[in-house]
Amino acid sequence: LGERASRALAHCMGALQPRQRECITLAFQGGLTHPEVAAEIGEPLGSVKSWIRRGLAALKRCLES
């Protein structure tokens, strides 16, 4: 990513809810699967999937604005 894109991504990640940010970071930077993220943070798989899905949607909206 370029510097501008990196700043935009950092800004939008910071605007996410904490659980969304944590799950997305573990999945995409940490390389964990959804079940691995759920085990890592001690939350149900369905919750993790929802947080990631909603977080990615929020990131997309933020980056497109």
N, CA, C and O atoms as CSV, one atom per row, in Angstrom:
chain,resi,resn,atom,element,x,y,z
A,1,LEU,N,N,0.829,-1.194,0.000
A,1,LEU,CA,C,0.000,0.000,0.000
A,1,LEU,C,C,0.867,1.248,0.000
A,1,LEU,O,O,1.968,1.262,0.550
A,2,GLY,N,N,0.356,2.276,-0.617
A,2,GLY,CA,C,1.041,3.553,-0.567
A,2,GLY,C,C,0.816,4.214,0.781
A,2,GLY,O,O,-0.002,3.758,1.580
A,3,GLU,N,N,1.547,5.292,1.027
A,3,GLU,CA,C,1.453,5.969,2.320
A,3,GLU,C,C,0.043,6.497,2.573
A,3,GLU,O,O,-0.476,6.383,3.683
A,4,ARG,N,N,-0.572,7.072,1.547
A,4,ARG,CA,C,-1.923,7.622,1.715
A,4,ARG,C,C,-2.933,6.517,2.020
A,4,ARG,O,O,-3.789,6.671,2.891
A,5,ALA,N,N,-2.826,5.401,1.293
A,5,ALA,CA,C,-3.731,4.277,1.521
A,5,ALA,C,C,-3.515,3.680,2.908
A,5,ALA,O,O,-4.475,3.291,3.573
A,6,SER,N,N,-2.266,3.608,3.343
A,6,SER,CA,C,-1.958,3.078,4.677
A,6,SER,C,C,-2.565,3.958,5.762
A,6,SER,O,O,-3.103,3.452,6.748
A,7,ARG,N,N,-2.480,5.274,5.581
A,7,ARG,CA,C,-3.074,6.200,6.558
A,7,ARG,C,C,-4.594,6.048,6.584
A,7,ARG,O,O,-5.207,6.047,7.651
A,8,ALA,N,N,-5.193,5.920,5.402
A,8,ALA,CA,C,-6.650,5.769,5.325
A,8,ALA,C,C,-7.084,4.474,6.005
A,8,ALA,O,O,-8.070,4.458,6.742
A,9,LEU,N,N,-6.353,3.390,5.762
A,9,LEU,CA,C,-6.690,2.113,6.379
A,9,LEU,C,C,-6.542,2.195,7.898
A,9,LEU,O,O,-7.400,1.702,8.630
A,10,ALA,N,N,-5.465,2.811,8.374
A,10,ALA,CA,C,-5.252,2.956,9.816
A,10,ALA,C,C,-6.377,3.775,10.440
A,10,ALA,O,O,-6.866,3.436,11.518
A,11,HIS,N,N,-6.790,4.849,9.772
A,11,HIS,CA,C,-7.887,5.685,10.265
A,11,HIS,C,C,-9.175,4.863,10.359
A,11,HIS,O,O,-9.864,4.892,11.379
A,12,CYS,N,N,-9.493,4.136,9.297
A,12,CYS,CA,C,-10.741,3.367,9.260
A,12,CYS,C,C,-10.709,2.201,10.246
A,12,CYS,O,O,-11.731,1.892,10.859
A,13,MET,N,N,-9.571,1.556,10.410
A,13,MET,CA,C,-9.458,0.481,11.411
A,13,MET,C,C,-9.697,1.059,12.807
A,13,MET,O,O,-10.338,0.424,13.645
A,14,GLY,N,N,-9.186,2.254,13.049
A,14,GLY,CA,C,-9.379,2.893,14.344
A,14,GLY,C,C,-10.822,3.257,14.631
A,14,GLY,O,O,-11.208,3.404,15.791
A,15,ALA,N,N,-11.624,3.404,13.583
A,15,ALA,CA,C,-13.030,3.764,13.746
A,15,ALA,C,C,-13.923,2.551,14.011
A,15,ALA,O,O,-15.096,2.709,14.348
A,16,LEU,N,N,-13.377,1.343,13.862
A,16,LEU,CA,C,-14.170,0.131,14.094
A,16,LEU,C,C,-14.424,-0.078,15.578
A,16,LEU,O,O,-13.716,0.467,16.425
A,17,GLN,N,N,-15.451,-0.879,15.885
A,17,GLN,CA,C,-15.674,-1.303,17.256
A,17,GLN,C,C,-14.489,-2.185,17.658
A,17,GLN,O,O,-13.918,-2.871,16.810
A,18,PRO,N,N,-14.116,-2.175,18.936
A,18,PRO,CA,C,-12.931,-2.922,19.364
A,18,PRO,C,C,-12.934,-4.402,18.986
A,18,PRO,O,O,-11.913,-4.919,18.533
A,19,ARG,N,N,-14.064,-5.094,19.163
A,19,ARG,CA,C,-14.113,-6.525,18.819
A,19,ARG,C,C,-13.957,-6.731,17.315
A,19,ARG,O,O,-13.302,-7.682,16.888
A,20,GLN,N,N,-14.546,-5.856,16.513
A,20,GLN,CA,C,-14.387,-5.957,15.060
A,20,GLN,C,C,-12.922,-5.805,14.687
A,20,GLN,O,O,-12.385,-6.592,13.906
A,21,ARG,N,N,-12.285,-4.798,15.245
A,21,ARG,CA,C,-10.879,-4.528,14.954
A,21,ARG,C,C,-10.004,-5.711,15.370
A,21,ARG,O,O,-9.121,-6.133,14.623
A,22,GLU,N,N,-10.257,-6.240,16.565
A,22,GLU,CA,C,-9.468,-7.361,17.072
A,22,GLU,C,C,-9.606,-8.589,16.166
A,22,GLU,O,O,-8.609,-9.218,15.810
A,23,CYS,N,N,-10.832,-8.922,15.800
A,23,CYS,CA,C,-11.064,-10.108,14.971
A,23,CYS,C,C,-10.461,-9.940,13.577
A,23,CYS,O,O,-9.841,-10.868,13.057
A,24,ILE,N,N,-10.636,-8.788,12.981
A,24,ILE,CA,C,-10.083,-8.549,11.643
A,24,ILE,C,C,-8.557,-8.593,11.689
A,24,ILE,O,O,-7.925,-9.137,10.783
A,25,THR,N,N,-7.972,-8.031,12.727
A,25,THR,CA,C,-6.511,-8.052,12.860
A,25,THR,C,C,-6.001,-9.482,13.001
A,25,THR,O,O,-5.031,-9.863,12.346
A,26,LEU,N,N,-6.646,-10.270,13.845
A,26,LEU,CA,C,-6.216,-11.659,14.024
A,26,LEU,C,C,-6.372,-12.464,12.739
A,26,LEU,O,O,-5.514,-13.278,12.399
A,27,ALA,N,N,-7.480,-12.229,12.023
A,27,ALA,CA,C,-7.740,-13.004,10.812
A,27,ALA,C,C,-6.842,-12.595,9.654
A,27,ALA,O,O,-6.281,-13.455,8.975
A,28,PHE,N,N,-6.699,-11.305,9.422
A,28,PHE,CA,C,-6.014,-10.862,8.208
A,28,PHE,C,C,-4.536,-10.558,8.415
A,28,PHE,O,O,-3.740,-10.777,7.502
A,29,GLN,N,N,-4.147,-10.065,9.577
A,29,GLN,CA,C,-2.730,-9.851,9.831
A,29,GLN,C,C,-2.117,-11.082,10.493
A,29,GLN,O,O,-0.969,-11.435,10.225
A,30,GLY,N,N,-2.895,-11.731,11.360
A,30,GLY,CA,C,-2.393,-12.909,12.062
A,30,GLY,C,C,-2.542,-14.195,11.285
A,30,GLY,O,O,-1.923,-15.204,11.623
A,31,GLY,N,N,-3.365,-14.169,10.235
A,31,GLY,CA,C,-3.543,-15.356,9.404
A,31,GLY,C,C,-4.377,-16.452,10.039
A,31,GLY,O,O,-4.309,-17.605,9.614
A,32,LEU,N,N,-5.167,-16.109,11.058
A,32,LEU,CA,C,-5.991,-17.119,11.714
A,32,LEU,C,C,-7.305,-17.332,10.967
A,32,LEU,O,O,-7.838,-16.413,10.345
A,33,THR,N,N,-7.817,-18.560,11.039
A,33,THR,CA,C,-9.143,-18.849,10.496
A,33,THR,C,C,-10.188,-18.317,11.472
A,33,THR,O,O,-9.865,-17.967,12.607
A,34,HIS,N,N,-11.433,-18.258,11.026
A,34,HIS,CA,C,-12.494,-17.801,11.929
A,34,HIS,C,C,-12.569,-18.677,13.189
A,34,HIS,O,O,-12.644,-18.134,14.291
A,35,PRO,N,N,-12.551,-20.015,13.064
A,35,PRO,CA,C,-12.564,-20.829,14.295
A,35,PRO,C,C,-11.348,-20.577,15.192
A,35,PRO,O,O,-11.471,-20.617,16.416
A,36,GLU,N,N,-10.194,-20.322,14.609
A,36,GLU,CA,C,-9.003,-20.020,15.405
A,36,GLU,C,C,-9.145,-18.676,16.124
A,36,GLU,O,O,-8.721,-18.532,17.271
A,37,VAL,N,N,-9.740,-17.696,15.445
A,37,VAL,CA,C,-9.985,-16.395,16.093
A,37,VAL,C,C,-10.925,-16.595,17.278
A,37,VAL,O,O,-10.685,-16.062,18.362
A,38,ALA,N,N,-11.994,-17.361,17.072
A,38,ALA,CA,C,-12.966,-17.615,18.148
A,38,ALA,C,C,-12.280,-18.260,19.354
A,38,ALA,O,O,-12.529,-17.869,20.494
A,39,ALA,N,N,-11.420,-19.242,19.104
A,39,ALA,CA,C,-10.707,-19.904,20.199
A,39,ALA,C,C,-9.741,-18.943,20.888
A,39,ALA,O,O,-9.612,-18.952,22.112
A,40,GLU,N,N,-9.073,-18.125,20.103
A,40,GLU,CA,C,-8.081,-17.179,20.646
A,40,GLU,C,C,-8.717,-16.173,21.607
A,40,GLU,O,O,-8.150,-15.865,22.655
A,41,ILE,N,N,-9.894,-15.665,21.244
A,41,ILE,CA,C,-10.509,-14.624,22.078
A,41,ILE,C,C,-11.597,-15.174,23.001
A,41,ILE,O,O,-12.165,-14.434,23.803
A,42,GLY,N,N,-11.887,-16.470,22.888
A,42,GLY,CA,C,-12.864,-17.091,23.787
A,42,GLY,C,C,-14.291,-16.667,23.557
A,42,GLY,O,O,-15.070,-16.535,24.501
A,43,GLU,N,N,-14.638,-16.453,22.293
A,43,GLU,CA,C,-15.999,-16.048,21.939
A,43,GLU,C,C,-16.593,-17.053,20.946
A,43,GLU,O,O,-15.845,-17.769,20.280
A,44,PRO,N,N,-17.924,-17.117,20.838
A,44,PRO,CA,C,-18.550,-18.061,19.902
A,44,PRO,C,C,-18.178,-17.745,18.447
A,44,PRO,O,O,-17.986,-16.588,18.074
A,45,LEU,N,N,-18.082,-18.808,17.639
A,45,LEU,CA,C,-17.732,-18.662,16.227
A,45,LEU,C,C,-18.706,-17.741,15.499
A,45,LEU,O,O,-18.283,-16.914,14.692
A,46,GLY,N,N,-19.994,-17.870,15.771
A,46,GLY,CA,C,-20.986,-17.024,15.098
A,46,GLY,C,C,-20.757,-15.541,15.376
A,46,GLY,O,O,-20.925,-14.704,14.490
A,47,SER,N,N,-20.375,-15.224,16.606
A,47,SER,CA,C,-20.099,-13.829,16.956
A,47,SER,C,C,-18.888,-13.325,16.188
A,47,SER,O,O,-18.895,-12.214,15.657
A,48,VAL,N,N,-17.845,-14.153,16.132
A,48,VAL,CA,C,-16.632,-13.768,15.407
A,48,VAL,C,C,-16.944,-13.523,13.933
A,48,VAL,O,O,-16.495,-12.533,13.355
A,49,LYS,N,N,-17.710,-14.423,13.331
A,49,LYS,CA,C,-18.073,-14.252,11.917
A,49,LYS,C,C,-18.849,-12.957,11.699
A,49,LYS,O,O,-18.613,-12.243,10.725
A,50,SER,N,N,-19.769,-12.658,12.604
A,50,SER,CA,C,-20.555,-11.424,12.488
A,50,SER,C,C,-19.674,-10.192,12.640
A,50,SER,O,O,-19.797,-9.237,11.874
A,51,TRP,N,N,-18.780,-10.213,13.635
A,51,TRP,CA,C,-17.895,-9.065,13.844
A,51,TRP,C,C,-17.009,-8.829,12.633
A,51,TRP,O,O,-16.792,-7.685,12.232
A,52,ILE,N,N,-16.496,-9.907,12.048
A,52,ILE,CA,C,-15.636,-9.747,10.873
A,52,ILE,C,C,-16.447,-9.237,9.691
A,52,ILE,O,O,-16.018,-8.314,8.998
A,53,ARG,N,N,-17.607,-9.826,9.454
A,53,ARG,CA,C,-18.441,-9.406,8.322
A,53,ARG,C,C,-18.848,-7.941,8.449
A,53,ARG,O,O,-18.729,-7.172,7.495
A,54,ARG,N,N,-19.329,-7.558,9.633
A,54,ARG,CA,C,-19.755,-6.166,9.840
A,54,ARG,C,C,-18.567,-5.205,9.809
A,54,ARG,O,O,-18.666,-4.089,9.298
A,55,GLY,N,N,-17.454,-5.653,10.359
A,55,GLY,CA,C,-16.258,-4.825,10.350
A,55,GLY,C,C,-15.734,-4.574,8.954
A,55,GLY,O,O,-15.338,-3.455,8.627
A,56,LEU,N,N,-15.727,-5.610,8.122
A,56,LEU,CA,C,-15.269,-5.437,6.744
A,56,LEU,C,C,-16.204,-4.519,5.964
A,56,LEU,O,O,-15.753,-3.722,5.142
A,57,ALA,N,N,-17.506,-4.632,6.221
A,57,ALA,CA,C,-18.467,-3.740,5.566
A,57,ALA,C,C,-18.223,-2.294,5.991
A,57,ALA,O,O,-18.267,-1.381,5.166
A,58,ALA,N,N,-17.968,-2.091,7.281
A,58,ALA,CA,C,-17.693,-0.736,7.784
A,58,ALA,C,C,-16.378,-0.194,7.199
A,58,ALA,O,O,-16.294,0.985,6.852
A,59,LEU,N,N,-15.359,-1.051,7.091
A,59,LEU,CA,C,-14.101,-0.629,6.482
A,59,LEU,C,C,-14.313,-0.199,5.047
A,59,LEU,O,O,-13.790,0.828,4.613
A,60,LYS,N,N,-15.086,-0.989,4.306
A,60,LYS,CA,C,-15.343,-0.664,2.904
A,60,LYS,C,C,-16.028,0.694,2.785
A,60,LYS,O,O,-15.626,1.527,1.973
A,61,ARG,N,N,-17.069,0.916,3.600
A,61,ARG,CA,C,-17.773,2.207,3.571
A,61,ARG,C,C,-16.820,3.347,3.905
A,61,ARG,O,O,-16.831,4.386,3.245
A,62,CYS,N,N,-16.006,3.155,4.920
A,62,CYS,CA,C,-15.078,4.202,5.361
A,62,CYS,C,C,-14.056,4.513,4.271
A,62,CYS,O,O,-13.788,5.679,3.981
A,63,LEU,N,N,-13.489,3.472,3.671
A,63,LEU,CA,C,-12.444,3.691,2.663
A,63,LEU,C,C,-13.000,4.290,1.370
A,63,LEU,O,O,-12.276,4.962,0.636
A,64,GLU,N,N,-14.286,4.048,1.090
A,64,GLU,CA,C,-14.898,4.592,-0.117
A,64,GLU,C,C,-15.346,6.042,0.060
A,64,GLU,O,O,-15.638,6.726,-0.921
A,65,SER,N,N,-15.402,6.508,1.302
A,65,SER,CA,C,-15.891,7.881,1.540
A,65,SER,C,C,-14.777,8.894,1.430
A,65,SER,O,O,-15.012,10.091,1.600
